[in-house]
Amino acid sequence: MTAPVSAPVTPERIFQLAWGYAPPLILEAAMKHRVFDVLDEGAKNLAALSAATGASERGLAAILNVLVGMDFLAKDGSGVYSLTPESAAFLVSTKPSFQGGIIRHTSEHLLPKWLALNEIVATGKPAAAVNQQGTGTDFFEKFVNDIFPMSYPSARELAAFLNLKAAPGPVSVLDLAAGSGVWGIALAQSADPVRVTAVDWHGVLPVTRKNAARFGLADRFTFVEGDLLEADFGSGHNVATLGHILHSEGVERSRKLLKKTFAALGSGGTIAIAEFLVNQDRKAPLGGLIFAVNMLVNTDAGGTYSVEEIGGWLGEAGFTNVRTLPAPGPSPLILATKP
């Protein structure tokens, strides 16, 4: 019997990874020069795109060809470019579903710091610890709106699950590290009785205030400034949200934060946690594993965690009924209840 022939090992994946930095930068350049916004108005050839965007034909031709190769644009036989369903849905800046902010965040805020990864791995110390007020306020103030569209669908899914409009009385939501305010906004939109206490740093809360006002919810928000472990959370809340915050806090601060959150909830209250989760054996998913390196680059103790780890911290804090809720974000939400 002939033994099966194994496929030869090739360096093709390594060659592809060597250019891994290129796609987000090309997408950023296209967004910067309004390529997707202009094509949303109608298909155009290279000359028309150049006239509409003000960018050179040579520069546009180079990135447009790559965008066609990545299926973010289509090109017909006469050289006319148009959007694909994916770019039409997520890369037109005027649409609520726009996801280009995460690309801008990557190219402007993250890549420069990742260039120091060799030294960071050697020392275990971040390029700049963004989880501290002194170095982190400016960082978060600049990008929290960029990731609003990433969290909004998950926040709406949480709102639908909680069904707060059926509550017999007022509903108090504690939005921790509120940032753009996306979690509190989605919950407040879902039910008139909802009132939100948004907690974040002094330099970030103006962004939260502006967004609450933009959605017509300013009168239903209260704002509390300060570090999460020092700020006054109040008490008796029905819901507490921690949207993508534990990964920057690290294990010890996260455990303390969950205990403090438990104390701030009323009996029967729900905590909802959004995170970039990893499996317990830390073999997958790749996105969560890469994000752990991002925390190495940007925080002094942050990382990514599994449902089992976070569930253990929740149990330690006193929560029960730890479960997950499928959501359209990068990972399911983790929910638990205060008895």
Secondary structure, DSSP 8 states (H G I E B T S, - for coil): ----------SHHHHHHHTTTHHHHHHHHHHHTTHHHHHHT--EEHHHHHHHH---HHHHHHHHHHHHHTTSEEE-TTSEEEE-HHHHHHS-TTSTT--HHHHHHIIIIIHHHHTTHHHHHHH---SS-TTSHHHHHHHHHHHTTTTHHHHHHHHHHHHHHHTGGG-SS-EEEEEET-TT-HHHHHHHHH-TTEEEEEEE-TTTHHHHHHHHHHTT-GGGEEEEES-TTTS---S-EEEEEEES-HHHHHHHHHHHHHHHHHHHEEEEEEEEEE-----TTS---HHHHHHHHHHHHH-SS-----HHHHHHHHHHHT-EEEEEE--SSSS-EEEEE--
